[in-house]
Amino acid sequence: MFDLDLKSRIPIYEQLVEHIKEMIFQGVIQADEKMPSVRQLASELTINPNTIQKAYRELEQLGYIYSLPGKGSYVKEVSEMKTEVHVSALKEDLISILKELLFLNVSKDEIVGIIDAVEDEIEEVNVDENRSE
């Protein structure tokens, strides 16, 4: 389910956050679907439960999941994820990344190509979801 690089400079909890966000974007984890329990996921990945808890807390702060006391964590509806603050933060991150890419002489056409490829990937996921309904 998760491909974590234990030798990476990126902390394990951040890798988990990114993997879970990617699974949500790809429709692997659906809205209102229960997330694996902290204990269960820690056991499967053989990592400290505190690391899982930290990743879940981060996802909750970012607005991707919500917790129900005594019941667990669940994926939020996409419409609930899209807050102005969150979108603004993502735009700031994107601007920073674009500046770095342009500084490294990556062409505007190549950047637009990346955007088009991501857009096509998202449209594919949406078409697949509509077929399954």
C-alpha positions as a printed NumPy array, in Angstrom:
array([[  0.   ,   0.   ,   0.   ],
       [  2.819,   2.407,   0.877],
       [  6.289,   2.572,  -0.597],
       [  8.39 ,   4.256,   2.067],
       [ 12.085,   4.969,   1.659],
       [ 13.582,   4.534,   5.109],
       [ 16.946,   5.867,   3.876],
       [ 15.471,   9.069,   2.427],
       [ 16.194,  12.483,   3.872],
       [ 12.434,  13.085,   3.819],
       [ 10.966,  12.131,   7.215],
       [  8.803,   9.007,   7.196],
       [  5.714,  10.887,   8.384],
       [  6.046,  13.331,   5.455],
       [  6.37 ,  10.414,   3.031],
       [  3.202,   8.928,   4.545],
       [  1.357,  12.234,   4.208],
       [  2.329,  12.505,   0.543],
       [  1.401,   8.874,  -0.21 ],
       [ -1.992,   9.216,   1.443],
       [ -2.702,  12.503,  -0.361],
       [ -1.753,  10.837,  -3.661],
       [ -4.092,   7.913,  -2.92 ],
       [ -6.91 ,  10.365,  -2.211],
       [ -6.217,  12.266,  -5.451],
       [ -6.181,   9.029,  -7.459],
       [ -9.423,   7.836,  -5.904],
       [ -7.806,   4.826,  -4.225],
       [ -9.152,   6.086,  -0.9  ],
       [-12.695,   7.443,  -1.239],
       [-14.479,  10.198,   0.696],
       [-15.773,   9.057,   4.099],
       [-13.701,   5.878,   3.849],
       [-12.171,   4.825,   7.152],
       [ -8.392,   5.107,   7.295],
       [ -6.433,   2.173,   8.733],
       [ -6.004,   2.483,  12.482],
       [ -2.712,   3.875,  13.745],
       [ -1.852,   0.555,  15.362],
       [ -2.78 ,  -1.472,  12.266],
       [ -0.772,   0.717,   9.87 ],
       [  2.219,   0.843,  12.218],
       [  2.172,  -2.957,  12.365],
       [  1.901,  -3.326,   8.568],
       [  4.698,  -0.84 ,   7.887],
       [  6.758,  -1.858,  10.935],
       [  7.23 ,   1.729,  12.031],
       [  6.528,   3.551,  15.271],
       [  2.806,   4.283,  15.887],
       [  3.768,   7.851,  16.856],
       [  4.973,   8.357,  13.274],
       [  1.585,   7.279,  11.909],
       [ -0.182,   9.5  ,  14.438],
       [  1.962,  12.468,  13.384],
       [  1.108,  11.865,   9.716],
       [ -2.618,  11.608,  10.51 ],
       [ -2.447,  14.817,  12.566],
       [ -0.756,  16.584,   9.648],
       [ -3.39 ,  15.309,   7.197],
       [ -6.122,  16.504,   9.535],
       [ -4.525,  19.962,   9.827],
       [ -4.235,  20.127,   6.037],
       [ -7.925,  19.243,   5.751],
       [ -7.662,  15.84 ,   4.041],
       [ -9.047,  13.708,   6.847],
       [-11.206,  14.105,   9.936],
       [-11.291,  12.152,  13.174],
       [-14.226,  10.817,  15.125],
       [-13.289,  10.13 ,  18.748],
       [-13.317,   6.41 ,  19.422],
       [-14.097,   5.582,  15.789],
       [-10.973,   6.513,  13.826],
       [ -9.968,   8.78 ,  10.958],
       [-11.894,   9.231,   7.706],
       [-11.244,  10.914,   4.355],
       [-13.027,  14.228,   3.874],
       [-15.216,  15.037,   0.888],
       [-13.224,  16.869,  -1.794],
       [-15.554,  19.859,  -1.517],
       [-14.68 ,  20.126,   2.179],
       [-10.937,  20.007,   1.437],
       [-10.94 ,  23.072,  -0.756],
       [-10.545,  25.97 ,   1.607],
       [ -9.213,  29.36 ,   0.617],
       [ -6.348,  29.075,   3.087],
       [ -5.335,  25.673,   1.76 ],
       [ -5.512,  26.777,  -1.873],
       [ -3.508,  29.894,  -1.041],
       [ -0.793,  27.806,   0.642],
       [ -0.632,  25.446,  -2.339],
       [ -0.285,  28.407,  -4.712],
       [  2.606,  29.747,  -2.644],
       [  4.301,  26.34 ,  -2.806],
       [  3.725,  26.188,  -6.554],
       [  5.22 ,  29.639,  -7.078],
       [  8.302,  28.635,  -5.108],
       [  8.689,  25.443,  -7.153],
       [  8.157,  27.306, -10.445],
       [ 10.822,  29.858,  -9.514],
       [ 13.262,  27.064,  -8.783],
       [ 12.464,  25.232, -12.035],
       [ 12.887,  28.419, -14.062],
       [ 16.157,  29.166, -12.242],
       [ 17.342,  25.687, -13.257],
       [ 16.539,  26.57 , -16.886],
       [ 13.547,  24.276, -17.232],
       [ 11.597,  25.725, -20.136],
       [  8.103,  27.172, -19.822],
       [  6.943,  24.653, -22.448],
       [  8.253,  21.762, -20.344],
       [  6.476,  23.131, -17.255],
       [  3.225,  23.505, -19.203],
       [  3.717,  19.932, -20.463],
       [  3.955,  18.716, -16.88 ],
       [  0.755,  20.588, -15.996],
       [ -1.031,  19.088, -19.015],
       [  0.119,  15.566, -18.068],
       [ -1.149,  15.991, -14.497],
       [ -4.451,  17.374, -15.779],
       [ -4.84 ,  14.363, -18.116],
       [ -4.115,  12.009, -15.216],
       [ -6.805,  13.656, -13.083],
       [ -9.323,  13.527, -15.934],
       [ -8.565,   9.796, -16.343],
       [ -9.306,   9.185, -12.661],
       [-12.578,  11.139, -12.951],
       [-13.641,   9.149, -16.023],
       [-12.837,   5.864, -14.241],
       [-14.859,   6.974, -11.192],
       [-17.858,   7.872, -13.375],
       [-17.713,   4.453, -15.083],
       [-17.778,   2.639, -11.74 ],
       [-20.915,   4.509, -10.613]])
